[in-house]
Each structure stands twice: as C-alpha cells, then as structure tokens.
Amino acid sequence: MDISKQLIINKTENGKVFTCPSCNSIHIEFKNLNLNFSEAQYEHFAKYIMNLDGKVWEKKNENTLYERKIIIPIGHKNFNILLNIADLEEFKILLNNSRNRMYIQTKKKSDFIFFTYLS
C-alpha cells in the first residue's frame, strides 16, 4: 500500500481519519481502535456519533462496572466501543470533517498535531 496516495481527512491527539484509494475505504484510528468504512458507512457512523449525548449515556450506565460509561454498539453483538465524556468529545472532533469548521494548531508533539475546536 502506497501511503503517499492516502489522504488524511482529520487528526486529533489520539486519532486520525484517512482515505485509501487502493481499497476505497475510510479508515479511523482512535486510541487502540481501528474502524474501516465505505464512504456511506462512514457518513452514517459519524452522524450517529455526532448525535450521541454523552452525559445522558453516562447517567444511564452509571451503575455498570465499566469504567467508561458511554457504550457504543458497532454491529457485532460481542463488541462495543467504550468511551468517557472526554473520549467522546475528541471522537466527535475527529469525525467532524466539515469544511465549515475551523481548527487551530495548538501544539506539536513528534508528528502529531493537536487541534482546538473553534465554533
């Protein structure tokens, strides 16, 4: 796979979204997760995540033993994504690649650039 042909759509401290013309997929790397979608699947998933209210889900799941209370099913009964509020907010920034949004570079560490969201 020629990485020079891959296009980074967005990047945060803990993740990256990029396209791959070889497999026609959009790849999400977030913390220790890797998700691969077609464009339509990505749009559906991103919309779902953007509409999640983390505080509501943390309250609903406050009595679970999971440390991260925001539980996101991803289509397989044996696998869920677990997030806390901070994770969810960063994930939303990562998946929000609208050209109408503005981001500013706040600091650089090795080859990762950290962004602050401006509304």
C-alpha positions as CSV (number, residue, x, y, z in Angstrom):
1,M,0.0,0.0,0.0
2,D,1.4,3.3,-1.1
3,I,0.9,5.7,1.8
4,S,1.7,8.7,-0.3
5,K,-1.7,8.2,-2.0
6,Q,-3.6,8.2,1.3
7,L,-5.3,11.4,2.3
8,I,-5.6,12.5,5.9
9,I,-9.1,13.9,6.5
10,N,-8.7,14.8,10.1
11,K,-6.3,14.3,13.0
12,T,-6.5,14.7,16.8
13,E,-4.2,13.9,19.7
14,N,-5.5,10.3,19.8
15,G,-6.7,9.6,16.3
16,K,-6.7,10.0,12.6
17,V,-9.2,9.6,9.8
18,F,-7.8,8.9,6.3
19,T,-8.9,7.6,2.9
20,C,-7.2,4.9,1.0
21,P,-7.7,4.9,-2.8
22,S,-6.4,1.3,-3.1
23,C,-9.3,-0.2,-1.1
24,N,-11.8,2.7,-1.5
25,S,-12.2,2.9,2.3
26,I,-12.2,5.5,5.0
27,H,-10.1,4.4,8.0
28,I,-10.5,5.6,11.5
29,E,-7.7,5.1,14.1
30,F,-8.8,6.2,17.6
31,K,-6.7,5.2,20.6
32,N,-6.5,1.4,20.2
33,L,-9.4,1.1,17.8
34,N,-9.3,0.8,14.0
35,L,-12.6,1.1,12.0
36,N,-12.8,0.7,8.3
37,F,-15.9,2.0,6.3
38,S,-17.1,2.7,2.9
39,E,-18.0,6.4,2.4
40,A,-21.7,5.8,3.0
41,Q,-21.0,3.7,6.1
42,Y,-18.6,6.4,7.4
43,E,-21.2,9.1,7.0
44,H,-23.8,7.1,8.8
45,F,-21.4,6.2,11.7
46,A,-20.2,9.8,12.0
47,K,-23.8,11.1,12.1
48,Y,-24.6,8.6,14.8
49,I,-21.6,9.6,16.9
50,M,-22.2,13.3,16.5
51,N,-25.8,12.9,17.8
52,L,-24.8,11.0,21.0
53,D,-25.4,12.8,24.2
54,G,-22.5,11.6,26.4
55,K,-24.0,12.9,29.7
56,V,-27.3,11.1,29.1
57,W,-25.5,7.8,28.4
58,E,-23.1,8.2,31.4
59,K,-26.2,8.7,33.6
60,K,-28.0,5.7,32.1
61,N,-25.0,3.4,32.6
62,E,-23.7,4.9,35.9
63,N,-24.3,1.6,37.7
64,T,-22.4,-0.6,35.3
65,L,-19.0,-1.9,36.3
66,Y,-17.4,-0.4,33.2
67,E,-15.1,2.5,33.8
68,R,-16.2,4.2,30.6
69,K,-20.0,4.6,30.7
70,I,-20.7,5.6,27.1
71,I,-21.3,2.2,25.4
72,I,-21.5,2.2,21.6
73,P,-22.5,-0.9,19.8
74,I,-20.9,-1.3,16.4
75,G,-22.9,-4.0,14.8
76,H,-21.5,-7.1,16.3
77,K,-23.1,-8.5,19.5
78,N,-19.7,-9.3,21.0
79,F,-18.0,-6.0,20.6
80,N,-18.8,-2.4,21.8
81,I,-16.8,0.8,21.9
82,L,-16.5,2.2,25.5
83,L,-15.8,5.9,25.9
84,N,-15.9,8.6,28.6
85,I,-17.1,12.2,28.0
86,A,-13.6,13.4,27.0
87,D,-13.1,10.5,24.6
88,L,-16.5,11.1,23.0
89,E,-15.8,14.8,22.6
90,E,-12.4,14.1,20.9
91,F,-14.0,11.4,18.8
92,K,-16.7,13.9,17.6
93,I,-14.0,16.4,16.7
94,L,-12.1,13.7,14.8
95,L,-15.2,12.6,12.8
96,N,-16.4,16.2,12.1
97,N,-14.5,16.9,9.0
98,S,-16.9,19.6,7.7
99,R,-15.1,22.3,5.7
100,N,-17.2,24.9,7.6
101,R,-15.5,24.1,10.9
102,M,-12.2,25.8,11.8
103,Y,-9.4,24.3,13.8
104,I,-6.3,25.9,15.1
105,Q,-3.0,24.2,15.8
106,T,-2.2,24.4,19.5
107,K,0.9,22.3,19.9
108,K,3.0,19.8,18.1
109,K,4.5,16.6,19.6
110,S,6.5,14.4,17.3
111,D,4.4,14.1,14.1
112,F,1.0,14.5,15.9
113,I,-0.6,17.9,15.7
114,F,-3.2,18.8,18.4
115,F,-6.2,20.9,17.4
116,T,-8.6,23.1,19.4
117,Y,-12.1,23.3,18.0
118,L,-13.5,26.7,17.3
119,S,-17.2,27.1,16.8
